[in-house]
Amino acid sequence: MIDLRSDTVTKPNEQMRRAMAEAEVGDDVYGEDPTVNRLEARAAEILGKEAALFVPTGTMGNTIGIKLLTEHGQEVVCDSRAHILDWELSMLAWFSGCLIRSVPTDTGILTWDAIKSVVKPVGPHWAPTGAIEIENTHNMGGGRVYPQAVIDEICDEAHALGVPVHMDGARLFNAAAAAGRPVSELVAKVDTVTFCLSKALGAPVGSMVAGPRALMDKGRLLRKRLGGGMRQAGVLAAAGLIALEEGPKGLPADHANAQYIAGRLGKMEQISVFPVETNIVIYDVSATGKSSKEISGALKARGVLMNGFTDKLMRAVTHRDVSRVECETAMDVLEEVVR
Ligand SMILES: *Cc1c(COP(=O)(O)O)cnc(C)c1O
């Protein structure tokens, strides 16, 4: 099977499996797992943040990051197709007790201009804004990357009003690779940030949430409450360290493969493809006369996995476990299915 459903499907390679088998471990709830401690220190260093926490999932990272910045009864501003809104089982309401104030955008990329009118101070008639959340890269926006000046303006203006900013950087390293900047620059002004080790970086499990040390100390307690106190988690962190150090090197190849796929889709008359900046390709199949479900079923029968997320829109995500040749095959198969 050529699996282009998501970059979450990447499997740990030989180097990771060896490191997992040999990992030095301890009880991380006591803070005694040396491998987890190394991963947390290294992630904080790379991000240029005081501290980081190893968490099982990106959803838990976002849940902790947002809880740390907000109080019950506040609003969190995000775009209308944000992962925290559409794909996290309303954890933000359930755990943080906040409402989402979503703002529609074309590409998922917010600007200060787009959000300034919904950012509200404390007042007698409304819920004040507790935090602003930005997603970089933007998943449902097709892997779009925030222009740095836009992030910086949102952070500067929000901070001037006393409002903190959380970045859902599930694919932060893809954003950095596309922008040609170190990740530390991308997150320099955000208060808290989450990124996934388990997507294109290739780890089997795990995400990081990072920010000021005092917040991460509190975050450690939230992680325990959420069921994320993982004991000898060094077995997982060992793979995470390799993902962190080695994973970013492979991202330009994934991005080139996504460009290749977009190029092939662009040549298919009944398909229209959205602009591609990283490893996510979104395309519209409505002109084929088939639904995305029918197309993904026909692809699957021919050994290619790609999902639709609406009736019309499908998504291909490139990653280290799909080669260029496999991308070529996948596009040959799609052409056949559309024909
Ligand atoms: C994958 C993803 C997450 C986290 O997902 P988990 O499955 O909980 O690790 C968060 N935000 C975005 C944008 C994602 O794509």
The ligand as a MOL file (V3000), in Angstrom:
LIG
                    3D

  0  0  0     0  0            999 V3000
M  V30 BEGIN CTAB
M  V30 COUNTS 15 15 0 0 0
M  V30 BEGIN ATOM
M  V30 1 C -2.0830 16.0610 14.0510 0
M  V30 2 C -2.3890 17.4120 14.5430 0
M  V30 3 C -2.4800 17.6870 15.9080 0
M  V30 4 C -2.3390 16.6450 16.9880 0
M  V30 5 O -2.8850 15.4330 16.7240 0
M  V30 6 P -2.7250 14.1470 17.6690 0
M  V30 7 O -3.3000 13.0910 16.8300 0
M  V30 8 O -3.4710 14.4250 18.9120 0
M  V30 9 O -1.2440 13.9700 17.9430 0
M  V30 10 C -2.7150 18.9840 16.2820 0
M  V30 11 N -2.8320 19.9570 15.3800 0
M  V30 12 C -2.7330 19.7410 14.0600 0
M  V30 13 C -2.8330 20.8700 13.1200 0
M  V30 14 C -2.5220 18.4570 13.5750 0
M  V30 15 O -2.4380 18.2400 12.2630 0
M  V30 END ATOM
M  V30 BEGIN BOND
M  V30 1 1 1 2
M  V30 2 1 2 3
M  V30 3 2 2 14
M  V30 4 1 3 4
M  V30 5 2 3 10
M  V30 6 1 4 5
M  V30 7 1 5 6
M  V30 8 2 6 7
M  V30 9 1 6 8
M  V30 10 1 6 9
M  V30 11 1 10 11
M  V30 12 2 11 12
M  V30 13 1 12 13
M  V30 14 1 12 14
M  V30 15 1 14 15
M  V30 END BOND
M  V30 END CTAB
M  END
